[in-house]
Amino acid sequence: MSLGLTVRFRHRERISDGNLRGAARPAHSWAADVGPGLVTIASDNDPSGVATYTLAGAWYGFDLLWVCVLSYPSTVALQLIAARVAQITGRGLTENMREHYSPLFFYFAVTRFFIANTFNIAVNVLAMGVALRVFFDVSLAWLALVAACASMALQWAISYARYAWLLKWLTFAMFAYAGIVAIVDVPWLTVLHRAVMPRVVWSEDYVTMLIAVLGTTVSPYLLFAQAEQEARDREQGDAARGEALDRTMRRMGGEVLLRTLLSNALAICVMIAAAATLHLMQRTPAGDDVDMARVLAPLAHGYARHVLAFALLGSGLLTLPPLAGSAAQAVASAFRWERGERRDRRLASLLFAVMTLGMTIAIALAARHVEPVRALYWSAVINGMTVTPVLLLLVLLSSKREAVGDLSAHWALRALAWLATIATAAAIGAHFVLEFL
């Protein structure tokens, strides 16, 4: 996926098939391009997501598998609606939301989204510092600083094609979770039952975990990234209309179906692996601290921490660009920055400011010895608390003909989007009741 923020550097690069691209190819500034395949698997399942799915499996076994399975159609529908809005209007989600809704509601949603993204950046940087600590016996605060600076330097210096080519080797570590599922004893009948039959426990801890899993599965920043990429593509080419738009949406539908399937499949593997190794074998009670590397021990043995470190580094580096970029785009839309080269330059500066803020928070968390897995988990909770206003604005946009065209033939998309919005709102409402009443 891509956010489409372009900084116009010119250089030559050699891509993986050995063909030389033209000297006039623009590099992307790292609010950009988190692509398909392995890259999508890692970027959709950032360190916060991996930690959340691990805790969900360790604490509640297979009880939350249904979230990853049943949310799949709604996640696809939300991404397609976000893309259609951008295809028709030529603008991202924040610009459309600002135009169609009251400033109070818009600024409330954007502020919460910006806070959630910034904290998510911070905890992912912290996780990358923890990963580096496996290889270097240095202060966690210093390693978090190194990780953040390395990410910013890569975002500035090299093109995405080369960046992704380097990082795809780290993403192979994510397949270790599928290896665990293949070699450990898994009660598959129970897994299948819990995957399609929701089991909800009326407790504050369970509902909080449910919000966290919803927040990291739906991933609101990916909706903004999807829309910004489509807006950028439309700006660089002719706008699609009529049958051409329908063909574009059908093609995009296939891509989103596959991308989301890969992402959710990995999430399910992480949860099953954690449930089989920690919940069933070690009887980890809800609320206890969890050593994430122990999930991989049956496969990687003494190298489990190293495999986990590579997975966290790869997914963290891939996720930071769209997190920072979507936050920067939200601010740009709030301040009505017009599209063009001047906006791109200002966005590049803002993006690095967001990254710097996230890095500062990460260093502060490390200095205060905050437990990294807990920080990653609470980041997912904040995402889950933030997602409902964003989804509500998006589904309301789907009913406006000037924003989405004729969606009468796509009533299922709107129904699935409303289902996701109602589900997240119900989870937050239940959490409020359990905590305060």
Wavefront OBJ file of the C-alpha trace (Angstrom):
o trace
v 0.000 0.000 0.000
v 1.092 3.574 -0.427
v 0.394 6.987 0.852
v 1.719 8.670 -2.250
v 3.759 11.474 -0.676
v 6.485 12.102 -3.252
v 9.728 13.979 -2.812
v 11.272 14.610 -6.187
v 14.787 13.286 -6.044
v 16.204 11.858 -9.279
v 18.489 8.899 -9.405
v 19.105 5.607 -11.137
v 18.373 2.279 -9.558
v 18.707 -1.366 -10.524
v 15.659 -3.459 -9.739
v 15.593 -7.113 -8.771
v 15.238 -8.536 -12.286
v 18.404 -6.769 -13.361
v 16.732 -4.210 -15.625
v 17.880 -0.644 -15.262
v 15.166 1.890 -14.651
v 15.313 5.331 -16.188
v 17.307 8.099 -14.607
v 14.184 10.214 -14.187
v 12.374 7.869 -11.819
v 11.266 9.738 -8.671
v 12.135 8.245 -5.302
v 9.401 7.994 -2.704
v 9.563 9.715 0.658
v 8.381 7.182 3.131
v 4.915 8.045 3.542
v 4.959 5.740 0.582
v 4.372 2.335 -0.881
v 3.946 -0.598 1.445
v 3.473 -3.189 -1.281
v 2.045 -6.664 -1.841
v 3.186 -10.153 -0.934
v 5.699 -10.587 1.860
v 5.866 -6.861 2.400
v 2.100 -6.684 2.937
v 2.183 -9.540 5.451
v 4.773 -7.741 7.550
v 3.429 -4.195 7.206
v -0.128 -5.199 8.132
v 1.213 -7.111 11.147
v 3.564 -4.643 12.779
v 5.291 -5.314 16.133
v 2.209 -4.023 17.934
v 0.027 -6.492 16.035
v 2.371 -9.437 16.592
v 2.515 -8.676 20.320
v -1.265 -8.315 20.553
v -1.977 -11.595 18.737
v 0.636 -13.337 20.883
v -0.957 -12.070 24.104
v -4.429 -12.949 22.830
v -3.348 -16.541 22.175
v -1.342 -16.830 25.393
v -4.085 -15.440 27.632
v -7.290 -16.615 25.937
v -6.215 -19.540 23.786
v -8.306 -19.840 20.621
v -11.182 -17.715 21.922
v -10.388 -14.646 19.789
v -9.682 -16.365 16.484
v -13.149 -15.434 15.293
v -12.176 -11.748 15.196
v -9.541 -12.335 12.501
v -11.869 -14.597 10.508
v -15.158 -12.711 10.720
v -13.577 -9.268 10.307
v -12.088 -10.269 6.942
v -15.085 -9.328 4.725
v -15.584 -6.010 6.527
v -11.886 -5.125 6.312
v -11.944 -5.742 2.567
v -15.128 -3.680 2.189
v -13.678 -0.743 4.137
v -10.524 -0.682 2.014
v -12.538 -0.805 -1.220
v -14.782 2.053 -0.090
v -11.728 4.111 0.894
v -10.183 3.434 -2.520
v -13.405 4.275 -4.378
v -13.752 7.589 -2.548
v -10.234 8.557 -3.637
v -10.730 7.289 -7.201
v -13.836 9.420 -7.713
v -12.888 12.581 -5.838
v -9.118 12.593 -6.375
v -8.687 13.338 -2.665
v -7.744 11.302 0.390
v -10.082 10.410 3.254
v -9.213 13.313 5.522
v -9.882 15.876 2.788
v -13.250 14.299 1.999
v -14.192 14.046 5.669
v -13.310 17.700 6.213
v -15.498 18.723 3.275
v -18.582 16.697 4.194
v -18.776 16.790 8.002
v -18.819 19.255 10.853
v -15.402 20.597 11.911
v -15.912 19.407 15.497
v -16.420 15.767 14.531
v -13.702 15.913 11.874
v -11.040 17.420 14.146
v -11.962 15.016 16.937
v -11.451 12.007 14.648
v -8.227 13.386 13.142
v -6.765 14.249 16.554
v -7.419 10.787 17.924
v -6.016 9.232 14.771
v -2.858 11.367 14.973
v -2.308 10.482 18.649
v -2.822 6.761 17.980
v -0.407 6.771 15.032
v 2.265 8.689 16.925
v 2.109 6.306 19.881
v 2.136 3.358 17.480
v 5.308 4.740 15.901
v 6.839 5.092 19.365
v 6.161 1.527 20.473
v 7.272 0.084 17.133
v 10.558 1.988 17.456
v 10.846 0.622 20.990
v 10.246 -2.909 19.661
v 12.961 -2.438 17.056
v 15.298 -1.363 19.845
v 14.429 -4.546 21.748
v 15.156 -6.554 18.594
v 18.566 -4.899 18.172
v 19.345 -5.650 21.806
v 19.413 -9.346 20.920
v 22.544 -8.629 18.882
v 24.077 -5.674 20.769
v 24.422 -5.326 24.530
v 23.649 -1.600 24.591
v 21.112 0.564 26.406
v 17.586 0.128 25.024
v 17.143 3.907 24.765
v 20.222 4.187 22.537
v 19.114 1.280 20.374
v 15.654 2.833 19.951
v 17.369 6.036 18.845
v 19.514 4.099 16.354
v 16.459 2.245 14.976
v 14.475 5.446 14.461
v 17.387 7.293 12.861
v 18.080 4.338 10.571
v 14.444 4.311 9.465
v 14.457 8.049 8.735
v 17.752 7.801 6.864
v 16.432 4.955 4.698
v 13.212 6.824 4.020
v 15.181 9.803 2.798
v 18.041 8.127 0.959
v 16.807 5.205 -1.125
v 13.891 4.265 -3.324
v 11.148 1.957 -2.198
v 12.057 -0.772 -4.688
v 15.486 -1.138 -3.105
v 14.139 -0.607 0.416
v 11.556 -3.373 0.001
v 14.062 -5.671 -1.681
v 16.294 -5.419 1.384
v 13.509 -5.803 3.928
v 11.783 -8.763 2.293
v 14.547 -11.021 3.625
v 13.673 -9.988 7.167
v 9.973 -10.689 6.567
v 10.694 -14.378 5.984
v 11.067 -14.639 9.763
v 7.290 -14.108 10.023
v 6.743 -17.527 8.459
v 8.212 -19.109 11.585
v 4.736 -18.793 13.119
v 3.290 -20.924 10.335
v 6.082 -23.425 11.034
v 5.070 -23.577 14.697
v 1.456 -24.284 13.729
v 2.688 -27.138 11.513
v 4.839 -28.888 14.128
v 3.034 -28.443 17.464
v -0.034 -30.343 18.587
v -3.056 -28.188 17.685
v -6.665 -29.214 18.503
v -7.975 -28.396 15.049
v -11.631 -29.095 15.768
v -11.518 -26.562 18.593
v -9.700 -24.102 16.329
v -12.320 -24.423 13.589
v -15.150 -24.038 16.058
v -13.684 -20.953 17.750
v -12.800 -19.421 14.368
v -16.429 -19.190 13.247
v -18.367 -19.136 16.533
v -17.738 -15.973 18.573
v -17.098 -16.562 22.252
v -17.353 -13.373 24.291
v -16.480 -13.243 27.993
v -18.115 -10.453 29.984
v -14.972 -9.188 31.689
v -12.993 -5.969 31.375
v -9.737 -7.741 30.501
v -11.353 -9.785 27.725
v -13.157 -6.798 26.206
v -9.952 -4.747 26.323
v -8.172 -7.513 24.427
v -11.069 -7.656 21.950
v -10.659 -3.916 21.297
v -6.901 -4.391 20.816
v -7.379 -7.232 18.310
v -10.001 -5.227 16.403
v -7.717 -2.178 16.377
v -4.736 -4.025 14.969
v -6.784 -6.132 12.519
v -8.790 -3.307 10.954
v -5.705 -0.994 11.052
v -7.230 2.470 10.429
v -3.948 3.899 9.124
v -4.080 1.421 6.215
v -7.445 2.848 5.137
v -5.923 6.312 4.927
v -2.888 4.898 3.131
v -5.097 3.085 0.596
v -7.048 6.245 -0.191
v -3.957 8.446 -0.464
v -2.332 6.027 -2.909
v -5.407 6.034 -5.113
v -5.603 9.818 -4.960
v -1.951 10.055 -5.977
v -2.442 7.596 -8.844
v -5.464 9.554 -10.064
v -3.511 12.806 -9.877
v -0.738 11.351 -12.025
v -3.086 9.908 -14.653
v -6.512 10.357 -16.126
v -9.501 9.880 -13.860
v -11.326 6.616 -14.407
v -15.027 6.886 -15.283
v -17.872 4.507 -16.007
v -16.729 1.086 -17.170
v -13.080 2.034 -16.669
v -13.778 2.794 -12.999
v -15.626 -0.515 -12.619
v -12.682 -2.386 -14.149
v -10.270 -0.576 -11.855
v -12.367 -1.433 -8.802
v -12.656 -5.097 -9.853
v -8.889 -5.323 -10.266
v -8.361 -3.587 -6.950
v -10.916 -5.882 -5.322
v -8.848 -8.926 -6.229
v -5.683 -7.317 -4.890
v -7.321 -6.269 -1.615
v -8.887 -9.710 -1.146
v -5.492 -11.396 -1.488
v -3.595 -8.819 0.559
v -6.047 -8.953 3.452
v -6.196 -12.747 3.286
v -2.407 -12.973 3.662
v -2.402 -10.485 6.510
v -5.228 -12.160 8.445
v -3.763 -15.620 7.814
v -0.522 -14.590 9.498
v -2.449 -13.068 12.410
v -4.300 -16.366 12.833
v -1.024 -18.297 12.728
v 0.472 -16.092 15.462
v -2.583 -16.533 17.660
v -2.757 -20.315 17.154
v 0.989 -20.670 17.771
v 0.782 -18.662 21.003
v -2.311 -20.549 22.148
v -0.728 -23.954 21.468
v 2.641 -23.177 23.066
v 1.827 -20.788 25.909
v -1.854 -21.182 26.770
v -2.182 -24.965 26.459
v 1.347 -26.089 27.351
v 2.283 -23.499 29.970
v -1.148 -22.390 31.197
v -0.361 -18.671 30.997
v -3.017 -16.758 32.994
v -4.583 -13.605 31.557
v -2.619 -10.555 32.629
v 0.725 -12.308 33.136
v 3.839 -11.112 31.336
v 4.647 -13.102 28.192
v 8.007 -13.859 26.601
v 7.160 -13.628 22.895
v 10.251 -15.626 21.870
v 8.978 -18.726 23.700
v 6.290 -19.117 21.043
v 9.011 -19.783 18.453
v 11.158 -22.049 20.640
v 9.707 -25.378 19.372
v 10.935 -24.492 15.877
v 13.936 -22.191 16.370
v 15.123 -23.610 19.704
v 18.061 -21.522 20.936
v 17.668 -19.057 18.076
v 14.064 -18.135 18.884
v 15.013 -14.636 20.058
v 16.993 -14.032 16.895
v 14.108 -15.093 14.643
v 11.717 -12.882 16.597
v 14.195 -10.013 16.364
v 14.332 -10.251 12.565
v 10.521 -10.370 12.390
v 10.155 -7.272 14.587
v 12.834 -5.355 12.698
v 11.344 -6.129 9.284
v 7.743 -5.392 10.215
v 8.716 -2.283 12.190
v 10.729 -0.776 9.346
v 7.923 -1.474 6.876
v 5.198 -0.031 9.095
v 6.807 3.228 10.187
v 6.454 4.936 6.755
v 2.662 4.545 6.356
v 2.086 5.297 10.058
v 4.022 8.560 9.891
v 2.767 9.357 6.402
v -0.922 8.898 7.161
v -0.564 11.032 10.303
v 1.185 13.741 8.267
v -1.494 13.594 5.565
v -4.231 13.939 8.203
v -2.604 17.107 9.536
v -2.100 18.468 6.021
v -5.780 17.974 5.248
v -6.809 19.558 8.533
v -4.842 22.671 7.583
v -6.107 22.594 3.970
v -2.716 22.323 2.289
v -3.253 22.289 -1.456
v -1.764 19.405 -3.429
v 1.422 20.042 -5.353
v 5.185 20.210 -4.946
v 4.994 22.797 -2.173
v 2.669 20.524 -0.189
v 5.020 17.588 -0.776
v 7.960 19.526 0.637
v 5.962 20.597 3.681
v 4.676 17.056 4.151
v 8.216 15.675 4.055
v 9.178 18.029 6.883
v 6.034 17.157 8.811
v 6.647 13.450 8.326
v 10.089 13.727 9.884
v 8.631 15.794 12.710
v 6.130 12.987 13.419
v 8.933 10.427 13.290
v 11.016 12.544 15.663
v 8.102 12.845 18.093
v 7.560 9.084 18.004
v 11.283 8.492 18.535
v 11.291 10.841 21.531
v 8.377 8.994 23.121
v 10.099 5.647 22.469
v 13.288 6.842 24.188
v 11.236 8.112 27.132
v 9.478 4.735 27.447
v 12.837 2.954 27.361
v 14.326 5.326 29.957
v 11.378 4.662 32.281
v 11.799 0.888 31.790
v 8.277 0.403 30.443
v 7.727 -3.270 29.569
v 7.852 -3.322 25.726
v 5.240 -6.045 25.160
v 2.755 -4.179 27.346
v 3.467 -0.943 25.475
v 2.847 -2.682 22.150
v -0.407 -4.122 23.464
v -1.697 -0.786 24.745
v -0.872 0.793 21.420
v -3.259 -1.685 19.809
v -5.882 -0.814 22.440
v -5.528 2.889 21.580
v -5.917 2.007 17.881
v -9.075 0.101 18.710
v -10.439 3.020 20.711
v -9.670 5.325 17.770
v -11.066 3.260 14.932
v -14.813 3.794 15.505
v -14.940 7.546 14.679
v -12.829 6.912 11.573
v -15.043 4.035 10.420
v -18.202 6.016 11.106
v -17.020 8.903 8.953
v -16.012 6.475 6.211
v -19.329 4.607 6.074
v -21.229 7.889 6.100
v -19.099 8.958 3.136
v -20.152 5.754 1.359
v -23.738 7.045 1.261
v -22.809 10.318 -0.469
v -23.089 10.034 -4.238
v -20.630 12.873 -4.863
v -17.971 10.943 -2.926
v -18.517 7.346 -4.084
v -20.697 7.595 -7.175
v -23.433 5.003 -7.575
v -22.915 2.347 -4.889
v -26.487 1.035 -5.155
v -25.164 -2.113 -6.828
v -22.642 -2.521 -4.010
v -24.978 -2.556 -1.013
v -22.971 -5.434 0.467
v -19.904 -3.177 0.821
v -21.868 -0.657 2.844
v -23.508 -3.360 4.954
v -20.140 -4.926 5.809
v -18.662 -1.503 6.608
v -21.573 -0.726 8.923
v -21.141 -4.120 10.575
v -17.508 -3.348 11.402
v -18.423 0.103 12.708
v -21.193 -1.233 14.928
v -18.972 -4.056 16.231
v -16.122 -1.725 17.226
v -18.566 0.728 18.806
v -20.217 -2.099 20.765
v -16.835 -3.296 22.068
v -15.917 0.214 23.218
v -19.345 0.647 24.798
v -18.963 -2.651 26.664
v -15.524 -1.582 27.881
v -16.953 1.692 29.178
v -19.749 -0.139 31.036
v -17.356 -2.660 32.600
v -14.820 -0.029 33.675
v -17.034 2.767 34.970
v -20.404 1.249 35.886
l 1 2 3 4 5 6 7 8 9 10 11 12 13 14 15 16 17 18 19 20 21 22 23 24 25 26 27 28 29 30 31 32 33 34 35 36 37 38 39 40 41 42 43 44 45 46 47 48 49 50 51 52 53 54 55 56 57 58 59 60 61 62 63 64 65 66 67 68 69 70 71 72 73 74 75 76 77 78 79 80 81 82 83 84 85 86 87 88 89 90 91 92 93 94 95 96 97 98 99 100 101 102 103 104 105 106 107 108 109 110 111 112 113 114 115 116 117 118 119 120 121 122 123 124 125 126 127 128 129 130 131 132 133 134 135 136 137 138 139 140 141 142 143 144 145 146 147 148 149 150 151 152 153 154 155 156 157 158 159 160 161 162 163 164 165 166 167 168 169 170 171 172 173 174 175 176 177 178 179 180 181 182 183 184 185 186 187 188 189 190 191 192 193 194 195 196 197 198 199 200 201 202 203 204 205 206 207 208 209 210 211 212 213 214 215 216 217 218 219 220 221 222 223 224 225 226 227 228 229 230 231 232 233 234 235 236 237 238 239 240 241 242 243 244 245 246 247 248 249 250 251 252 253 254 255 256 257 258 259 260 261 262 263 264 265 266 267 268 269 270 271 272 273 274 275 276 277 278 279 280 281 282 283 284 285 286 287 288 289 290 291 292 293 294 295 296 297 298 299 300 301 302 303 304 305 306 307 308 309 310 311 312 313 314 315 316 317 318 319 320 321 322 323 324 325 326 327 328 329 330 331 332 333 334 335 336 337 338 339 340 341 342 343 344 345 346 347 348 349 350 351 352 353 354 355 356 357 358 359 360 361 362 363 364 365 366 367 368 369 370 371 372 373 374 375 376 377 378 379 380 381 382 383 384 385 386 387 388 389 390 391 392 393 394 395 396 397 398 399 400 401 402 403 404 405 406 407 408 409 410 411 412 413 414 415 416 417 418 419 420 421 422 423 424 425 426 427 428 429 430 431 432 433 434 435 436 437
